[in-house]
Amino acid sequence: MEIMGFVFALAALAFALIANSRLNKIEDKLKELDVLDKDFSSGERIS
């Protein structure tokens, strides 16, 4: 049963990293389009 938990944890980690990457790209694009301030920061960046 521990194997299943490990597999789900890895899947959740992969999903979280992909989602964070997409949010960073969206934030950069909104800064580029002057929708957000250039010094806006939503928090720490992982990648």
C-alpha positions as CSV (number, residue, x, y, z in Angstrom):
1,M,0.0,0.0,0.0
2,E,2.9,2.4,0.6
3,I,3.8,2.1,-3.1
4,M,0.4,3.6,-4.1
5,G,0.9,6.5,-1.7
6,F,4.3,7.1,-3.2
7,V,3.0,7.0,-6.7
8,F,0.2,9.5,-5.9
9,A,2.7,11.8,-4.1
10,L,4.9,11.8,-7.2
11,A,1.9,12.6,-9.4
12,A,0.9,15.4,-7.1
13,L,4.4,16.8,-7.1
14,A,4.6,16.7,-10.9
15,F,1.2,18.4,-11.2
16,A,2.2,21.2,-8.7
17,L,5.5,21.9,-10.6
18,I,3.7,22.1,-13.9
19,A,1.0,24.4,-12.5
20,N,3.6,26.7,-10.9
21,S,5.5,26.9,-14.1
22,R,2.3,27.9,-16.0
23,L,1.5,30.5,-13.4
24,N,4.9,32.0,-13.7
25,K,4.6,32.2,-17.4
26,I,1.1,33.9,-17.1
27,E,2.5,36.4,-14.6
28,D,5.5,37.3,-16.9
29,K,3.1,37.8,-19.8
30,L,0.8,40.0,-17.8
31,K,3.8,42.1,-16.7
32,E,4.9,42.3,-20.4
33,L,1.4,43.6,-21.4
34,D,1.4,46.1,-18.5
35,V,-1.5,44.5,-16.8
36,L,0.6,44.0,-13.7
37,D,3.3,46.3,-12.3
38,K,6.8,45.3,-13.3
39,D,7.7,44.9,-9.6
40,F,4.7,42.7,-8.8
41,S,5.6,39.5,-7.1
42,S,3.1,36.8,-6.3
43,G,5.7,35.0,-4.1
44,E,8.7,32.8,-4.4
45,R,9.5,31.2,-7.7
46,I,10.4,27.5,-7.7
47,S,11.9,27.4,-11.2
